[in-house]
Amino acid sequence: MPGPIVLLNGAPRSGKSSIAAALQARNGESWINLGVDAVMATLPESLRPGIGLRPGGERPDLEPAVQRLYAALFDSIAAHSRQGLAVVSDLGIHDGYSRPLGMWDDMQRRFASLPLLTVGVLCPIEAIMARRNADPRGGFYAAGESVPAPVRRWQDAVHLGHDYDLTVDTSVITPETAAELITASLKTKQARSGERA
């Protein structure tokens, strides 16, 4: 029996990694985290930022590699699920490239026969900027009093055209509460799938 896949989609600093960690800390499933940070750790400098490429069409030279990296990641997630493993993936899937790349649709095709729960991780720009300013990670995250253009592009592009099974707002709930909501939504979705079978 395939394991559940939870795909967390949102902008950087929206709280995806904290939700993934909260899922892993819960009793029950042993969640494997295969997300953007895991992929980034494997990339040579020539392919970075890879699947972390931000909206704006800034690096069209990298876009073909981004498509291949996402396809490989989705296939890896699917392989883990087919082995009965539960997988949580924290990503920032958008289509704000120099041309549409269709990663969201490709993901849904590759996971069509698997138990997938898509979660939109929402967070107001003010809360994201507060997190960036509190911990800019040595300049890795753009910070400041005003909202940098790349941060605004993330906020505008990352949820555009996505129909989620569940949305959570990390400015008003904790990662642990989000994990509880995800667990409950999985159970509800699995029950409905059982009724249709």
Order of alpha helices (4+ residues) and beta strands (2+ residues): beta-alpha-beta-alpha-alpha-beta-alpha-beta-alpha-alpha-beta-alpha
